[in-house]
Amino acid sequence: MAQHIDTLRALFDAFNRRDFNDALRYAHPEIELHPGITELDVARQYRGHEEVRRFFETITDAWESYVVEPEETIDAPGDRVLVIERWRARGREGIALAFELTDVYTFRDGLIVRIDGYRDAAEALEAMAGPRTG
């Protein structure tokens, strides 16, 4: 799990700098993203580097700063890590948002191959207990 945690830290660091090219170095070419955020013109699914980059750009474009900070990580079966994340955004007009989401990251060949987003940890844990797809 330590290698996966290091990969996630590097991903968050690159994302928070809005260096999406660097962030995508930690994503498998076949990455599949199912965001926990379903507003803001966000699709339910993104596949591949270009679509994931479009997601990153869509959710950050309107904000002066946009930061995701991992609060807790939980090792999960099947090369997965559950991460409870604090998301913070600050707009150019002083508007601020802060919310918590939980993502389950699945790894293949040391890279993130799937991200499943949930509104809270309980929902993520329940989903992980069921049959796994992908």
N, C-alpha and C positions, 0 to 999 in steps of 0.2 A: 504494500500500500504506500510506502514512503515514496517510491518513484512516481506513483500517480499523484500524490499530494504535491510533489515538486512541480510536476507538469501543470497541475491546476493553479498553483501560485504564479507560475510564469504566464499562464493564460490570463489570469486576472490582472496581473501587472501590465501586460501588453494591452488588454482591453481598456483598462483605466487610463492609459496614455493615448488611447484611440489609435494605436498602432495595430490596425486589424490585419495587416500582412504578417506581422510578428505573431499575433494571436493565432492565426491560422496555421502556423508552423506546428502547433500542438494538436491539430485536428487531422484525423485520417482523411484521405481524399474522398472516401465514401461517407463522410459524416452526415448524420441525420439529426436535425434539431426540431424538437417539439416544445415550443416556448410555454412557460407558465404565464407569460404576459399575453393576453389575447386582445388587447385594445391597441390603439395607436396604429391602425393600418398594418397590423401584424398578422401574417398567415399562420395557420395551424402547424405547418411543416415546412422545413427548408432542407434541401439536400445538396451536398457538395460545397466546396469552398466559396464559390461565387454567390450562392444563395445565402449562406451563413453570413458572409460579408454584408450583403444587402440588409439582412436582419440587424446586424450591429449598427449599420449606418442609419437605418430607419428609427431605431430606438434612441439614438444619441444625437441626431442632427439638430433637434430643436432646443438642446440644452447646452448651457455654458460649460457645465461639468456634469459628469455622469460616472459614478463609481460603484463597483460591486466589491463587497468585502466578505470573505468567508468568515462565518461566525463559529461554525462547528462542522466537522467532517466525521462521517461514520463509514467504516469499511463495510462493504456489502458483498454478498456472494456474486460470483460470475464476473470478476474483473470490473466491479462497479464501486463507485464512491458516492454517497449521498452527502450533499453540501447544503447546509442552511446558510443563506446569504442575506446580507443587508444591502439593499440597493438604495442609493442616494442620488438625487438629481437636483441641480440648481439652474434655474432659468436666467436668461439675460435681464429679465424684468424683476428679479428678486424672488420669483416663485420657487419654492423648495418642496421636494417630495422625498419621503423615506418610507420604504416598505420592505417586507421580508418575503423571500421566495425560497423554495427548495428545489434544487436540481439534482438529478441522478445522472452521473457521468459514467458511461460505459467505455472501456478501453479495449483496443485491439492493437497488437504490435507496438505497445507503448504510447499510442496516440488515442485521442478521444474520437470514438466512432459514433457515439450517440449521446444526445443530451435530452432528457425528459424533464420538463419543468412542471412544477406543482405549486399551488397557492400556499401550502403549508406542509410541514414535515409529516403530520399524521396521514395526509393524503398520499404522500410519496411512499411512506412505509407500507401502507395498505396496498398500493400498486405493486411494490416490490415483492410482496408476499404472494401475489397471484402469478399466473403464468407469464413468462417473459417472451416478448416478441422482438424480432430484430436481431 
